[in-house]
Amino acid sequence: MSILGLKKKQPKTFKVKVSTMDAEMEFSCEVKWKGKDLFDLVCRTIGLRETWFFGLRYTVKDTYAWLKPDKQVLDQEVPKDSPITFHFLAKFFPEKVEDELVQEITQHLFFLQVKKQILDEEIFCSPEASVLLASYAVQAKYGDYDPNFHKPGFLAQDELLPKRVLMQYQMTPDMWEEKITAWYAEHRNITRDEAEMEYLKIAQDLEMYGVSYFSITQNKRDTELLLGVDAQGLHIYSPNNKLSPNKSFPWSGIRNISYSEKEFTIKPLDKKKEVFKFYSSQLRVNKLVSPNHCPEAERAKEDMERRLFQLQDEARMANEALLRSEETADLLAEKAQIAEEEAKLLAHKAAEAEQERQRLEVTALKTKEEKRLMEQKMREAEQLAVKLVEQSERRLKEADHLKQDLNEAKDAERRAKQKLLEITKTTYPLIAAYSMSSSIRMDFKDSDMKRLSMEIERERLEYMEKSKHLQDQLKELKSEIESLKLEEQQQAGLYSLRSYDIRMILKDHVTLRTGVMMLKIHFAII
């Protein structure tokens, strides 16, 4: 067997396990893969496009390190376990989460990580802010508060407040739950994404948000200090106060950073300011804060000063990425376009709604006016009907009176005719006899002649009185007929009947007058 045959065959792949804040994934990677290949695979798997905030972190002995994108994975100081464990975490924290975090998955990962840092007390939070943040976390998890469903004790299994806050006050878990639920009930109709964004907007104003801390000393004998690194720059803290830095060096004011073994030097841009030096006893921390992302500086052995260390480089990369990310701009432009289209659609709908409102208002006014006119017409019709009924009743009564008067006139006429006929029958034989023989003489008594004359005169007077009364009635009937013709043409038949009766009365009146004239002639002859 040859020596070559004794050598073990090198594997072509290796396994890794990547843990996000809410999931775990396993991948089989090629040996030649660089850190960027694995990082891009994770981002594609979870659908993340805002990649510049995140990185793959691994644990090495007493500290941690970030996987370098431009170096092969197996050539870095990653654990030799199988699978190799990485944590997909945020490296850089935006200053304004609402403006800089576009994707929902990005917001969700930041929410989970910041929430864990607050609960682990890596970020200091006051009790009041802790309760408010807890209420938004409950809204994101459970949705709208429902007292019929969310009974007392429903938050017993949820970790919502830092232990420091729980121990600071003598309150039972039920009392804390009551306080959180009171705020939770106020967040009705807020979606999960909105609740998580409200959580981050409060958290971003906390003093320790987005700061990474490292133990240092200002000289080899001094007590320990803390070096804080964030997107703003480098900050020096006392170990017992991570909120207020003793000294700060903004990135824009740093001219150069160099290190030699355990010594670091920060040279301000203003040469008149004092150079700051500090020491770190942990070689891993030195490498973590060293310019690992500058391979050109590593190859340049002659340049003993390293201008950048890892966190500075990463912070600047994040800051530049936040300002010039084309992908973020595309996403924002897409959102802006959608918002603009929605605004146009809403404006169009609002215009249509306004037109419909105006149309309904005009219709309502027309309907109201038509209703008023209709009611007025109904009232007028009712008044007219009442008036017509009254006029009809009055005319009927007048007609009855006229009929009665007419009947009385006819009776008087009949009696006059009868009397005239009787007188004529008595008188005409005498006239005839007188005409045939003028020699025959008739002897009438004076008393009989006087009686006859008186009777004739009485009949004449009665006739004259009735004739005058009839003439007055005729005049009144004529005037009423003229008015009735104008007002009520429908009673033409009744008027025709009255006209007919009047003509008959006039005819009988003429006949009566003829008879009277004949009597006058008779008495004249006698």
VOMAR-198695 format. One record per residue (C-alpha): residue number from 0; residue in one letter; z, x, y. Coordinates in steps of 0.02 Angstrom, whole numbers. Each point is the difference from the previous one (the first is absolute). Layout:
! VOMAR-198695
<n->NUM res->A up->Z east->X north->Y> $
...
This chain:
! VOMAR-198695
<n->0 res->M up->0 east->0 north->0> $
<n->1 res->S up->-50 east->72 north->168> $
<n->2 res->I up->113 east->24 north->148> $
<n->3 res->L up->-101 east->-127 north->98> $
<n->4 res->G up->34 east->-130 north->-133> $
<n->5 res->L up->188 east->24 north->23> $
<n->6 res->K up->-7 east->-50 north->183> $
<n->7 res->K up->45 east->-179 north->36> $
<n->8 res->K up->-136 east->-107 north->69> $
<n->9 res->Q up->37 east->-42 north->183> $
<n->10 res->P up->5 east->-188 north->37> $
<n->11 res->K up->-131 east->-68 north->118> $
<n->12 res->T up->112 east->-136 north->72> $
<n->13 res->F up->180 east->-29 north->45> $
<n->14 res->K up->100 east->-159 north->28> $
<n->15 res->V up->88 east->-54 north->159> $
<n->16 res->K up->111 east->-147 north->45> $
<n->17 res->V up->-6 east->-64 north->178> $
<n->18 res->S up->137 east->-114 north->66> $
<n->19 res->T up->-27 east->-104 north->155> $
<n->20 res->M up->138 east->-103 north->80> $
<n->21 res->D up->-39 east->-149 north->-112> $
<n->22 res->A up->-103 east->63 north->-148> $
<n->23 res->E up->-30 east->143 north->-121> $
<n->24 res->M up->-169 east->65 north->-58> $
<n->25 res->E up->-55 east->132 north->-125> $
<n->26 res->F up->-161 east->101 north->10> $
<n->27 res->S up->-90 east->129 north->-104> $
<n->28 res->C up->-60 east->139 north->116> $
<n->29 res->E up->-120 east->142 north->-26> $
<n->30 res->V up->74 east->176 north->5> $
<n->31 res->K up->-111 east->52 north->144> $
<n->32 res->W up->51 east->-145 north->110> $
<n->33 res->K up->68 east->38 north->172> $
<n->34 res->G up->138 east->-95 north->84> $
<n->35 res->K up->-127 east->-102 north->99> $
<n->36 res->D up->-85 east->-61 north->-161> $
<n->37 res->L up->162 east->-73 north->-67> $
<n->38 res->F up->50 east->-71 north->170> $
<n->39 res->D up->-169 east->-87 north->23> $
<n->40 res->L up->14 east->-75 north->-175> $
<n->41 res->V up->169 east->-76 north->40> $
<n->42 res->C up->-63 east->-70 north->166> $
<n->43 res->R up->-151 east->-80 north->-83> $
<n->44 res->T up->110 east->-76 north->-135> $
<n->45 res->I up->117 east->-88 north->120> $
<n->46 res->G up->-138 east->-43 north->125> $
<n->47 res->L up->68 east->105 north->143> $
<n->48 res->R up->-116 east->54 north->140> $
<n->49 res->E up->126 east->62 north->129> $
<n->50 res->T up->29 east->156 north->-104> $
<n->51 res->W up->51 east->119 north->140> $
<n->52 res->F up->179 east->-64 north->4> $
<n->53 res->F up->37 east->40 north->-182> $
<n->54 res->G up->17 east->143 north->-121> $
<n->55 res->L up->55 east->45 north->-178> $
<n->56 res->R up->174 east->73 north->-5> $
<n->57 res->Y up->80 east->91 north->-147> $
<n->58 res->T up->172 east->75 north->-32> $
<n->59 res->V up->25 east->186 north->-24> $
<n->60 res->K up->175 east->61 north->-44> $
<n->61 res->D up->112 east->-37 north->150> $
<n->62 res->T up->-130 east->-73 north->118> $
<n->63 res->Y up->-167 east->-89 north->7> $
<n->64 res->A up->-177 east->45 north->49> $
<n->65 res->W up->-163 east->-87 north->39> $
<n->66 res->L up->-154 east->25 north->-107> $
<n->67 res->K up->-128 east->103 north->95> $
<n->68 res->P up->-171 east->-86 north->6> $
<n->69 res->D up->-108 east->156 north->2> $
<n->70 res->K up->83 east->90 north->-146> $
<n->71 res->Q up->-12 east->-36 north->-185> $
<n->72 res->V up->145 east->-105 north->-63> $
<n->73 res->L up->51 east->117 north->-143> $
<n->74 res->D up->-5 east->152 north->116> $
<n->75 res->Q up->139 east->-74 north->106> $
<n->76 res->E up->186 east->3 north->-39> $
<n->77 res->V up->-4 east->-169 north->-84> $
<n->78 res->P up->119 east->-37 north->-146> $
<n->79 res->K up->-62 east->52 north->-171> $
<n->80 res->D up->48 east->-166 north->-76> $
<n->81 res->S up->-125 east->-116 north->-82> $
<n->82 res->P up->-37 east->-111 north->84> $
<n->83 res->I up->26 east->81 north->169> $
<n->84 res->T up->92 east->-120 north->115> $
<n->85 res->F up->-55 east->-28 north->179> $
<n->86 res->H up->63 east->-124 north->130> $
<n->87 res->F up->-128 east->-82 north->113> $
<n->88 res->L up->92 east->-11 north->166> $
<n->89 res->A up->-29 east->-5 north->187> $
<n->90 res->K up->1 east->174 north->79> $
<n->91 res->F up->-32 east->-52 north->179> $
<n->92 res->F up->72 east->-150 north->90> $
<n->93 res->P up->-95 east->-90 north->139> $
<n->94 res->E up->84 east->-23 north->166> $
<n->95 res->K up->-67 east->-178 north->22> $
<n->96 res->V up->-16 east->-82 north->-169> $
<n->97 res->E up->-78 east->-160 north->66> $
<n->98 res->D up->-146 east->94 north->78> $
<n->99 res->E up->-25 east->138 north->-127> $
<n->100 res->L up->27 east->-85 north->-169> $
<n->101 res->V up->-150 east->-109 north->-39> $
<n->102 res->Q up->-5 east->-30 north->-187> $
<n->103 res->E up->126 east->-115 north->-80> $
<n->104 res->I up->28 east->123 north->-144> $
<n->105 res->T up->41 east->136 north->128> $
<n->106 res->Q up->126 east->-113 north->87> $
<n->107 res->H up->78 east->-48 north->-167> $
<n->108 res->L up->22 east->181 north->-59> $
<n->109 res->F up->77 east->50 north->167> $
<n->110 res->F up->116 east->-150 north->-6> $
<n->111 res->L up->64 east->43 north->-174> $
<n->112 res->Q up->25 east->184 north->43> $
<n->113 res->V up->88 east->-29 north->166> $
<n->114 res->K up->108 east->-136 north->-78> $
<n->115 res->K up->56 east->122 north->-137> $
<n->116 res->Q up->37 east->136 north->128> $
<n->117 res->I up->110 east->-121 north->99> $
<n->118 res->L up->94 east->-59 north->-155> $
<n->119 res->D up->21 east->182 north->-57> $
<n->120 res->E up->64 east->39 north->176> $
<n->121 res->E up->-135 east->128 north->31> $
<n->122 res->I up->-34 east->-101 north->157> $
<n->123 res->F up->152 east->-55 north->99> $
<n->124 res->C up->6 east->-185 north->43> $
<n->125 res->S up->135 east->-99 north->89> $
<n->126 res->P up->82 east->-149 north->-90> $
<n->127 res->E up->-82 east->-126 north->115> $
<n->128 res->A up->-174 east->74 north->-25> $
<n->129 res->S up->34 east->14 north->-187> $
<n->130 res->V up->34 east->-187 north->-14> $
<n->131 res->L up->-157 east->-43 north->100> $
<n->132 res->L up->-107 east->119 north->-106> $
<n->133 res->A up->75 east->-76 north->-158> $
<n->134 res->S up->-51 east->-175 north->58> $
<n->135 res->Y up->-182 east->55 north->19> $
<n->136 res->A up->7 east->84 north->-171> $
<n->137 res->V up->61 east->-165 north->-75> $
<n->138 res->Q up->-140 east->-96 north->89> $
<n->139 res->A up->-129 east->122 north->-69> $
<n->140 res->K up->68 east->-23 north->-177> $
<n->141 res->Y up->46 east->-185 north->-10> $
<n->142 res->G up->-108 east->-83 north->133> $
<n->143 res->D up->67 east->-142 north->107> $
<n->144 res->Y up->183 east->-47 north->-16> $
<n->145 res->D up->32 east->-160 north->-99> $
<n->146 res->P up->183 east->-53 north->-10> $
<n->147 res->N up->-38 east->-106 north->-154> $
<n->148 res->F up->-66 east->152 north->-92> $
<n->149 res->H up->89 east->148 north->79> $
<n->150 res->K up->177 east->-43 north->-50> $
<n->151 res->P up->150 east->109 north->45> $
<n->152 res->G up->-3 east->158 north->-105> $
<n->153 res->F up->-190 east->14 north->-12> $
<n->154 res->L up->8 east->173 north->83> $
<n->155 res->A up->137 east->67 north->-115> $
<n->156 res->Q up->-119 east->114 north->-96> $
<n->157 res->D up->-95 east->66 north->152> $
<n->158 res->E up->44 east->164 north->85> $
<n->159 res->L up->-21 east->-39 north->183> $
<n->160 res->L up->129 east->99 north->100> $
<n->161 res->P up->51 east->186 north->2> $
<n->162 res->K up->165 east->37 north->-86> $
<n->163 res->R up->67 east->71 north->162> $
<n->164 res->V up->-23 east->-170 north->84> $
<n->165 res->L up->80 east->-93 north->-146> $
<n->166 res->M up->153 east->113 north->5> $
<n->167 res->Q up->15 east->-4 north->189> $
<n->168 res->Y up->58 east->-181 north->5> $
<n->169 res->Q up->121 east->-97 north->-108> $
<n->170 res->M up->-124 east->-133 north->-51> $
<n->171 res->T up->-40 east->-74 north->-170> $
<n->172 res->P up->-177 east->-3 north->-70> $
<n->173 res->D up->-5 east->-188 north->32> $
<n->174 res->M up->40 east->28 north->184> $
<n->175 res->W up->-139 east->130 north->15> $
<n->176 res->E up->-120 east->-119 north->-88> $
<n->177 res->E up->46 east->-138 north->122> $
<n->178 res->K up->-39 east->112 north->149> $
<n->179 res->I up->-166 east->58 north->-73> $
<n->180 res->T up->-49 east->-178 north->-48> $
<n->181 res->A up->35 east->-63 north->177> $
<n->182 res->W up->-132 east->122 north->66> $
<n->183 res->Y up->-113 east->-30 north->-151> $
<n->184 res->A up->-8 east->-187 north->39> $
<n->185 res->E up->-72 east->42 north->173> $
<n->186 res->H up->-154 east->87 north->-74> $
<n->187 res->R up->-86 east->-159 north->-63> $
<n->188 res->N up->-191 east->5 north->-12> $
<n->189 res->I up->-6 east->191 north->4> $
<n->190 res->T up->-109 east->74 north->-139> $
<n->191 res->R up->49 east->149 north->-107> $
<n->192 res->D up->-111 east->120 north->97> $
<n->193 res->E up->66 east->-63 north->167> $
<n->194 res->A up->181 east->17 north->-58> $
<n->195 res->E up->-30 east->179 north->-60> $
<n->196 res->M up->-83 east->44 north->165> $
<n->197 res->E up->148 east->-71 north->97> $
<n->198 res->Y up->114 east->107 north->-109> $
<n->199 res->L up->-100 east->158 north->41> $
<n->200 res->K up->-8 east->-41 north->186> $
<n->201 res->I up->190 east->0 north->5> $
<n->202 res->A up->17 east->154 north->-112> $
<n->203 res->Q up->-121 east->106 north->102> $
<n->204 res->D up->123 east->-2 north->146> $
<n->205 res->L up->141 east->74 north->-104> $
<n->206 res->E up->45 east->180 north->46> $
<n->207 res->M up->-26 east->74 north->-174> $
<n->208 res->Y up->-163 east->-90 north->-39> $
<n->209 res->G up->-137 east->119 north->-59> $
<n->210 res->V up->107 east->158 north->11> $
<n->211 res->S up->11 east->128 north->-143> $
<n->212 res->Y up->157 east->109 north->1> $
<n->213 res->F up->26 east->180 north->-63> $
<n->214 res->S up->158 east->107 north->-3> $
<n->215 res->I up->-8 east->156 north->111> $
<n->216 res->T up->115 east->121 north->95> $
<n->217 res->Q up->-31 east->75 north->170> $
<n->218 res->N up->62 east->170 north->-64> $
<n->219 res->K up->66 east->63 north->-166> $
<n->220 res->R up->182 east->-31 north->46> $
<n->221 res->D up->-11 east->-165 north->94> $
<n->222 res->T up->39 east->-168 north->-72> $
<n->223 res->E up->-142 east->-101 north->-68> $
<n->224 res->L up->-118 east->-102 north->108> $
<n->225 res->L up->-136 east->-124 north->-42> $
<n->226 res->L up->-184 east->20 north->39> $
<n->227 res->G up->-86 east->-168 north->27> $
<n->228 res->V up->-189 east->-12 north->-12> $
<n->229 res->D up->-98 east->-155 north->55> $
<n->230 res->A up->-161 east->-47 north->88> $
<n->231 res->Q up->74 east->47 north->168> $
<n->232 res->G up->49 east->179 north->-43> $
<n->233 res->L up->150 east->103 north->-61> $
<n->234 res->H up->181 east->-49 north->37> $
<n->235 res->I up->165 east->91 north->-28> $
<n->236 res->Y up->150 east->-109 north->-52> $
<n->237 res->S up->182 east->26 north->-41> $
<n->238 res->P up->36 east->-42 north->-183> $
<n->239 res->N up->114 east->-144 north->48> $
<n->240 res->N up->-119 east->-76 north->127> $
<n->241 res->K up->-178 east->-38 north->-54> $
<n->242 res->L up->-29 east->-122 north->141> $
<n->243 res->S up->3 east->109 north->155> $
<n->244 res->P up->-84 east->172 north->-10> $
<n->245 res->N up->79 east->150 north->85> $
<n->246 res->K up->-170 east->71 north->41> $
<n->247 res->S up->-180 east->-59 north->-21> $
<n->248 res->F up->-168 east->90 north->-5> $
<n->249 res->P up->-148 east->-118 north->22> $
<n->250 res->W up->-158 east->53 north->-90> $
<n->251 res->S up->-93 east->8 north->164> $
<n->252 res->G up->128 east->127 north->65> $
<n->253 res->I up->-3 east->119 north->-151> $
<n->254 res->R up->-110 east->153 north->17> $
<n->255 res->N up->36 east->82 north->-168> $
<n->256 res->I up->109 east->-15 north->-155> $
<n->257 res->S up->28 east->151 north->-111> $
<n->258 res->Y up->113 east->42 north->-146> $
<n->259 res->S up->54 east->156 north->-92> $
<n->260 res->E up->93 east->-29 north->-162> $
<n->261 res->K up->143 east->-115 north->55> $
<n->262 res->E up->-24 east->16 north->188> $
<n->263 res->F up->-101 east->-124 north->103> $
<n->264 res->T up->-53 east->25 north->180> $
<n->265 res->I up->-57 east->-137 north->119> $
<n->266 res->K up->-91 east->65 north->153> $
<n->267 res->P up->-18 east->-127 north->142> $
<n->268 res->L up->-164 east->-17 north->93> $
<n->269 res->D up->91 east->43 north->160> $
<n->270 res->K up->32 east->187 north->-20> $
<n->271 res->K up->145 east->-10 north->121> $
<n->272 res->K up->99 east->-104 north->-122> $
<n->273 res->E up->110 east->79 north->-131> $
<n->274 res->V up->-68 east->28 north->-175> $
<n->275 res->F up->100 east->-98 north->-130> $
<n->276 res->K up->41 east->77 north->-169> $
<n->277 res->F up->82 east->-79 north->-151> $
<n->278 res->Y up->32 east->44 north->-182> $
<n->279 res->S up->-11 east->-91 north->-164> $
<n->280 res->S up->84 east->58 north->-158> $
<n->281 res->Q up->-114 east->-104 north->-110> $
<n->282 res->L up->-164 east->84 north->-40> $
<n->283 res->R up->-72 east->-169 north->-51> $
<n->284 res->V up->37 east->-72 north->171> $
<n->285 res->N up->-85 east->150 north->79> $
<n->286 res->K up->-155 east->-30 north->-102> $
<n->287 res->L up->6 east->-186 north->35> $
<n->288 res->V up->6 east->32 north->187> $
<n->289 res->S up->-129 east->139 north->-11> $
<n->290 res->P up->-184 east->-22 north->41> $
<n->291 res->N up->-57 east->-43 north->-177> $
<n->292 res->H up->-154 east->-90 north->64> $
<n->293 res->C up->-75 east->156 north->80> $
<n->294 res->P up->-81 east->102 north->-140> $
<n->295 res->E up->-89 east->106 north->130> $
<n->296 res->A up->169 east->57 north->68> $
<n->297 res->E up->59 east->41 north->-176> $
<n->298 res->R up->-153 east->109 north->-33> $
<n->299 res->A up->20 east->88 north->168> $
<n->300 res->K up->135 east->125 north->-56> $
<n->301 res->E up->-18 east->96 north->163> $
<n->302 res->D up->64 east->-151 north->100> $
<n->303 res->M up->184 east->5 north->-45> $
<n->304 res->E up->42 east->-148 north->105> $
<n->305 res->R up->-36 east->-168 north->-72> $
<n->306 res->R up->-45 east->-116 north->139> $
<n->307 res->L up->35 east->-161 north->-89> $
<n->308 res->F up->111 east->-57 north->-140> $
<n->309 res->Q up->-30 east->-148 north->-113> $
<n->310 res->L up->89 east->-139 north->92> $
<n->311 res->Q up->-71 east->51 north->169> $
<n->312 res->D up->-174 east->4 north->-72> $
<n->313 res->E up->23 east->-165 north->-89> $
<n->314 res->A up->75 east->-81 north->154> $
<n->315 res->R up->-146 east->57 north->107> $
<n->316 res->M up->-122 east->-58 north->-132> $
<n->317 res->A up->84 east->-171 north->-1> $
<n->318 res->N up->3 east->-9 north->189> $
<n->319 res->E up->-184 east->46 north->13> $
<n->320 res->A up->-43 east->-120 north->-141> $
<n->321 res->L up->89 east->-142 north->89> $
<n->322 res->L up->-101 east->34 north->158> $
<n->323 res->R up->-172 east->32 north->-72> $
<n->324 res->S up->-7 east->-92 north->-166> $
<n->325 res->E up->-170 east->-79 north->-14> $
<n->326 res->E up->56 east->-107 north->-144> $
<n->327 res->T up->142 east->-71 north->100> $
<n->328 res->A up->-119 east->-33 north->143> $
<n->329 res->D up->-119 east->-90 north->-119> $
<n->330 res->L up->141 east->-106 north->-67> $
<n->331 res->L up->61 east->-40 north->174> $
<n->332 res->A up->-177 east->-39 north->56> $
<n->333 res->E up->-22 east->-113 north->-150> $
<n->334 res->K up->162 east->-89 north->40> $
<n->335 res->A up->-49 east->-12 north->183> $
<n->336 res->Q up->-169 east->-74 north->-47> $
<n->337 res->I up->81 east->-126 north->-115> $
<n->338 res->A up->126 east->-44 north->134> $
<n->339 res->E up->-140 east->-18 north->128> $
<n->340 res->E up->-98 east->-115 north->-115> $
<n->341 res->E up->155 east->-101 north->-35> $
<n->342 res->A up->34 east->-10 north->186> $
<n->343 res->K up->-178 east->-61 north->33> $
<n->344 res->L up->16 east->-128 north->-140> $
<n->345 res->L up->167 east->-59 north->67> $
<n->346 res->A up->-72 east->-9 north->176> $
<n->347 res->H up->-147 east->-102 north->-64> $
<n->348 res->K up->117 east->-116 north->-94> $
<n->349 res->A up->110 east->-13 north->153> $
<n->350 res->A up->-151 east->-48 north->106> $
<n->351 res->E up->-53 east->-131 north->-128> $
<n->352 res->A up->177 east->-66 north->-6> $
<n->353 res->E up->4 east->-11 north->191> $
<n->354 res->Q up->-166 east->-94 north->2> $
<n->355 res->E up->63 east->-118 north->-134> $
<n->356 res->R up->160 east->-26 north->99> $
<n->357 res->Q up->-98 east->-39 north->158> $
<n->358 res->R up->-114 east->-119 north->-96> $
<n->359 res->L up->150 east->-89 north->-75> $
<n->360 res->E up->81 east->-9 north->171> $
<n->361 res->V up->-158 east->-78 north->77> $
<n->362 res->T up->-14 east->-119 north->-147> $
<n->363 res->A up->182 east->-48 north->20> $
<n->364 res->L up->-28 east->-34 north->186> $
<n->365 res->K up->-155 east->-105 north->-37> $
<n->366 res->T up->92 east->-95 north->-135> $
<n->367 res->K up->146 east->-30 north->117> $
<n->368 res->E up->-117 east->-63 north->138> $
<n->369 res->E up->-96 east->-109 north->-122> $
<n->370 res->K up->164 east->-70 north->-66> $
<n->371 res->R up->57 east->-38 north->178> $
<n->372 res->L up->-166 east->-86 north->42> $
<n->373 res->M up->7 east->-98 north->-163> $
<n->374 res->E up->178 east->-57 north->34> $
<n->375 res->Q up->-52 east->-50 north->177> $
<n->376 res->K up->-149 east->-97 north->-68> $
<n->377 res->M up->112 east->-84 north->-128> $
<n->378 res->R up->122 east->-51 north->136> $
<n->379 res->E up->-143 east->-66 north->108> $
<n->380 res->A up->-71 east->-94 north->-150> $
<n->381 res->E up->168 east->-76 north->-37> $
<n->382 res->Q up->22 east->-52 north->183> $
<n->383 res->L up->-177 east->-71 north->2> $
<n->384 res->A up->32 east->-95 north->-162> $
<n->385 res->V up->160 east->-74 north->71> $
<n->386 res->K up->-91 east->-46 north->161> $
<n->387 res->L up->-143 east->-80 north->-96> $
<n->388 res->V up->121 east->-98 north->-108> $
<n->389 res->E up->91 east->-62 north->155> $
<n->390 res->Q up->-166 east->-45 north->85> $
<n->391 res->S up->-60 east->-85 north->-158> $
<n->392 res->E up->159 east->-103 north->-13> $
<n->393 res->R up->-10 east->-45 north->186> $
<n->394 res->R up->-183 east->-49 north->-15> $
<n->395 res->L up->39 east->-105 north->-153> $
<n->396 res->K up->136 east->-91 north->95> $
<n->397 res->E up->-118 east->-26 north->148> $
<n->398 res->A up->-134 east->-64 north->-117> $
<n->399 res->D up->125 east->-124 north->-76> $
<n->400 res->H up->47 east->-61 north->175> $
<n->401 res->L up->-184 east->-17 north->47> $
<n->402 res->K up->-35 east->-97 north->-159> $
<n->403 res->Q up->145 east->-115 north->41> $
<n->404 res->D up->-63 east->-23 north->178> $
<n->405 res->L up->-174 east->-31 north->-66> $
<n->406 res->N up->62 east->-132 north->-121> $
<n->407 res->E up->96 east->-85 north->141> $
<n->408 res->A up->-157 east->5 north->109> $
<n->409 res->K up->-101 east->-76 north->-141> $
<n->410 res->D up->129 east->-137 north->-23> $
<n->411 res->A up->-4 east->-37 north->187> $
<n->412 res->E up->-190 east->-1 north->-5> $
<n->413 res->R up->1 east->-118 north->-148> $
<n->414 res->R up->119 east->-117 north->85> $
<n->415 res->A up->-106 east->4 north->159> $
<n->416 res->K up->-157 east->-37 north->-100> $
<n->417 res->Q up->86 east->-143 north->-87> $
<n->418 res->K up->61 east->-74 north->162> $
<n->419 res->L up->-171 east->20 north->81> $
<n->420 res->L up->-81 east->-82 north->-149> $
<n->421 res->E up->118 east->-147 north->11> $
<n->422 res->I up->-32 east->-19 north->185> $
<n->423 res->T up->-188 east->15 north->-24> $
<n->424 res->K up->-1 east->-134 north->-134> $
<n->425 res->T up->95 east->-117 north->115> $
<n->426 res->T up->-103 east->33 north->156> $
<n->427 res->Y up->-181 east->16 north->-61> $
<n->428 res->P up->-18 east->-184 north->-57> $
<n->429 res->L up->49 east->-55 north->173> $
<n->430 res->I up->-128 east->114 north->79> $
<n->431 res->A up->-135 east->-61 north->-117> $
<n->432 res->A up->40 east->-181 north->32> $
<n->433 res->Y up->-1 east->29 north->184> $
<n->434 res->S up->-169 east->82 north->-10> $
<n->435 res->M up->-82 east->-138 north->-104> $
<n->436 res->S up->60 east->-142 north->108> $
<n->437 res->S up->51 east->37 north->176> $
<n->438 res->S up->47 east->-182 north->23> $
<n->439 res->I up->144 east->5 north->-122> $
<n->440 res->R up->159 east->39 north->89> $
<n->441 res->M up->153 east->65 north->-77> $
<n->442 res->D up->170 east->-34 north->64> $
<n->443 res->F up->118 east->138 north->-18> $
<n->444 res->K up->179 east->-9 north->52> $
<n->445 res->D up->60 east->120 north->127> $
<n->446 res->S up->143 east->50 north->-111> $
<n->447 res->D up->-114 east->48 north->-144> $
<n->448 res->M up->-112 east->103 north->113> $
<n->449 res->K up->148 east->88 north->76> $
<n->450 res->R up->70 east->38 north->-171> $
<n->451 res->L up->-167 east->68 north->-59> $
<n->452 res->S up->-21 east->106 north->153> $
<n->453 res->M up->173 east->73 north->-20> $
<n->454 res->E up->-32 east->37 north->-182> $
<n->455 res->I up->-165 east->85 north->40> $
<n->456 res->E up->81 east->100 north->141> $
<n->457 res->R up->140 east->55 north->-118> $
<n->458 res->E up->-125 east->55 north->-130> $
<n->459 res->R up->-96 east->93 north->135> $
<n->460 res->L up->154 east->90 north->60> $
<n->461 res->E up->48 east->47 north->-177> $
<n->462 res->Y up->-175 east->64 north->-28> $
<n->463 res->M up->1 east->100 north->160> $
<n->464 res->E up->167 east->79 north->-45> $
<n->465 res->K up->-58 east->45 north->-174> $
<n->466 res->S up->-165 east->61 north->67> $
<n->467 res->K up->89 east->117 north->121> $
<n->468 res->H up->113 east->62 north->-139> $
<n->469 res->L up->-151 east->32 north->-111> $
<n->470 res->Q up->-90 east->93 north->140> $
<n->471 res->D up->153 east->113 north->21> $
<n->472 res->Q up->3 east->33 north->-186> $
<n->473 res->L up->-186 east->37 north->2> $
<n->474 res->K up->23 east->131 north->135> $
<n->475 res->E up->142 east->81 north->-96> $
<n->476 res->L up->-100 east->-3 north->-161> $
<n->477 res->K up->-150 east->80 north->84> $
<n->478 res->S up->105 east->146 north->66> $
<n->479 res->E up->86 east->24 north->-167> $
<n->480 res->I up->-166 east->-5 north->-92> $
<n->481 res->E up->-69 east->138 north->110> $
<n->482 res->S up->152 east->112 north->-30> $
<n->483 res->L up->3 east->-38 north->-185> $
<n->484 res->K up->-184 east->46 north->-15> $
<n->485 res->L up->39 east->173 north->70> $
<n->486 res->E up->160 east->31 north->-101> $
<n->487 res->E up->-29 east->-82 north->-168> $
<n->488 res->Q up->-178 east->-26 north->-51> $
<n->489 res->Q up->58 east->-35 north->-177> $
<n->490 res->Q up->63 east->-171 north->57> $
<n->491 res->A up->-174 east->-53 north->52> $
<n->492 res->G up->5 east->-146 north->-121> $
<n->493 res->L up->157 east->-71 north->79> $
<n->494 res->Y up->-75 east->17 north->174> $
<n->495 res->S up->-160 east->-85 north->-59> $
<n->496 res->L up->107 east->-144 north->-63> $
<n->497 res->R up->89 east->-14 north->166> $
<n->498 res->S up->-167 east->3 north->95> $
<n->499 res->Y up->-65 east->-137 north->-112> $
<n->500 res->D up->153 east->-107 north->32> $
<n->501 res->I up->-14 east->27 north->187> $
<n->502 res->R up->-183 east->-52 north->-1> $
<n->503 res->M up->48 east->-156 north->-93> $
<n->504 res->I up->137 east->-37 north->127> $
<n->505 res->L up->-123 east->27 north->142> $
<n->506 res->K up->-125 east->-114 north->-85> $
<n->507 res->D up->132 east->-135 north->-23> $
<n->508 res->H up->55 east->26 north->181> $
<n->509 res->V up->-177 east->-34 north->59> $
<n->510 res->T up->-9 east->-153 north->-109> $
<n->511 res->L up->166 east->-63 north->70> $
<n->512 res->R up->-57 east->30 north->178> $
<n->513 res->T up->-160 east->-96 north->-38> $
<n->514 res->G up->103 east->-144 north->-64> $
<n->515 res->V up->109 east->1 north->154> $
<n->516 res->M up->-155 east->1 north->113> $
<n->517 res->M up->-67 east->-147 north->-95> $
<n->518 res->L up->165 east->-92 north->28> $
<n->519 res->K up->-8 east->40 north->186> $
<n->520 res->I up->-178 east->-69 north->6> $
<n->521 res->H up->59 east->-155 north->-94> $
<n->522 res->F up->141 east->-35 north->120> $
<n->523 res->A up->-114 east->34 north->145> $
<n->524 res->I up->-121 east->-131 north->-65> $
<n->525 res->I up->139 east->-122 north->-23> $
